[in-house]
Amino acid sequence: MNRIAARIEALRAKMREAGYAAYYIPTDDFHLSEYVGDHFKCRAYLSGFTGSAGVLIVTLRQAGLWVDGRYFIQGEEQLKGTPITLYKMGEEGVPTTLEFLKQNLTAGDVLGFDGRTVPTSFGKLCTESLGKLGVRLDPGRDLVDAVWEGRPPLSENPAWVLSDAYAGESVKEKLRRLREAMAEQGVKAHVLASLMDVAWLYNLRGSDVACTPVVLSYAVIEQEEACLFINEKKLDETVRAHLRENGITVLPYEAVYGFLSRYGGEKVLLSESDLNFALYAKLQEAGARIVNAPNPTALMKAVKNETELSNTREAHLKDAVTMVRFMKWLKENIGKAPLTELEAAKKLDAMRLAGEGCLDLSFTTICGYGPHGAIVHYSVTAESDIPLAPRGLLLVDSGGQYDGGTTDITRTFALGPLTEEEKRHFAITLKSMLALQNARFLYGTTGAALDMLARQPFWAEGLDFKHGTGHGVGYLLSVHEGPNSFRHNGKNSAVLEEGMVTTDEPGIYIAGSHGIRLENELVCRKGEKNGYGQFMYFEPLTFVPLDLDAVDAGLLSPEDKARLNAYHAAVYEALAPRLDEEERDWLKAYTRAV
């Protein structure tokens, strides 16, 4: 029996003891974060699947892992030899997790899960749908803890203060704006569990989650009181003074559950999609009147102020210098010295972390050569690592956390001769990225409406990609942030506001052959205002060459060429003063007009 099979059987033994017919294991921590600390990687421990999203369901006879289109290939590879079935979400004939549970549970069965790691929305849905079948939910037990030998403890890394010089807005002003929004809703209190929202509101940062500078904490805000629930070991005197100055009361991390019992009969504002089911249940037990609405802080933090934008422009230029130097190194060494995916990724990571102002990576670097480039969120390991050859394509998706912002960039490099198909696919992806980057639109337009600009070059060729075209980016926070995005089939797509930062990252993925993705960050800006209304446009934040070695100019229209040339001219102008003479000469060649 392999280690994954043994872990599944160990869990089943605990399920039998608890009287559970099924156990539900999501990816989330207590705050429903996209990326989680090592303590919370229960799904990865039990399944061996290391992607950043997915749900594992174990019954007494079956085990299934649900993943979205980003992870179809990775899921197939990592589940080989395990007793776990892969369910490709959204594919025809594939049941959802709820449909699977309804098909496999009957009256009298019990579904177990740790309610602290499950979204309120899903907990409520299961309560209603499975309850009709006579299935009972028990959200109170963390069974994985009983079978995970050597489980990492909760992080106790210190919190630190983001000064107003970087935040651009004081905590007092943020609380004032939030309390105005609360007054409009007529609520007594607002409960915040999202780590990004708490960090933004209180101008705090930390390192409890790899690549995301947040600190494990909750916040509850009233009109006259603001509380922070946190392990006090994480607070030095500077942080304590900052909290006192802003009228914030510090309470123990786990005390938030008992604290909520005070709101019996009171109106409490929360976002069910950002709150775990255990917290929601506590409010229900107390008899609170729940107002379910988006956290007001979500939109506030998505619209970057001018201080944040100024700082993030500088952070992107620092990051661009690193990327140019990496690209130059890669081009000059491929075919001359043995290189692998892992070595290239480590080289880029080391260069970035040594760069001015870089505090950390913003996510684990994706470095996929040839067929591995077709795995959307490929994570190279010593076991999966392959040599780079002087031919074909290398996809590198990476980013950094800087003292002035968060970066996210993807470039696909030609390591040598390309096939005609690779050239055609690169041209399609390039056309797509440039079309969206150069969009002009009226205020009130959503990202969903603009997504078609990026997909049209693909759809015209009968092609598509199974991920959003772009996501919001935090400011020294999560590299993925809402509510803004480019996703034509997304729900509740946000209106694009001035100051929102969103990625532009179309791609194409041919299993067993190659993958191509090109990504810039864009900030939404106001343009001309006339009788038709307020026009908007995008200002690129990313200034890194698009590899001309992969560009077949004959596949580009005059408009495509003009857009590419204008972008490359801007890249050279922005970066040349920051490079030495040799680097400038190299950059000039790779930003030449086509």
Secondary structure, DSSP 8 states (H G I E B T S, - for coil): --HHHHHHHHHHHHHHHHT-SEEEE-S--TT--SS--GGG-HHHHHH----SS-EEEEESS-EEEEE-GGGHHHHHHHTTTSS-EEEETTSTT---HHHHHHHH--TT-EEE-BGGGSBHHHHHHHHHHHHTTT-EEE-B--THHHH-TT---------EE--HHHHSS-HHHHHHHHHHHHHHHT-SEEEE--HHHHHHHHTEE--SBTTB---S-EEEE-SS-EEEE--GGG--HHHHHHHHHTTEEEE-GGGHHHHGGGGTTSEEEE-GGGSBHHHHHHHHHHT-EEEE---HHHHHHHB--HHHHHHHHHHHHHHHHHHHHHHHHHHHHTTTS--BHHHHHHHHHHHHHTSTTEEEESS--EEEEGGGGGSTT----TTT--B--SSSEEEEEE-EEETTEE--EEEEEE-S---HHHHHHHHHHHHHHHHHHT-EEETT-BHHHHHHHHHHHHHTTT---SS-SEEE--SSS-SSEEEEEE-TT-SS--B--TTBEEEE--EEEETTTEEEE-BEEEEEEEEEEETTEEEEEEEE-------GGG--GGGS-HHHHHHHHHHHHHHHHHHGGGS-HHHHHHHHHHT---
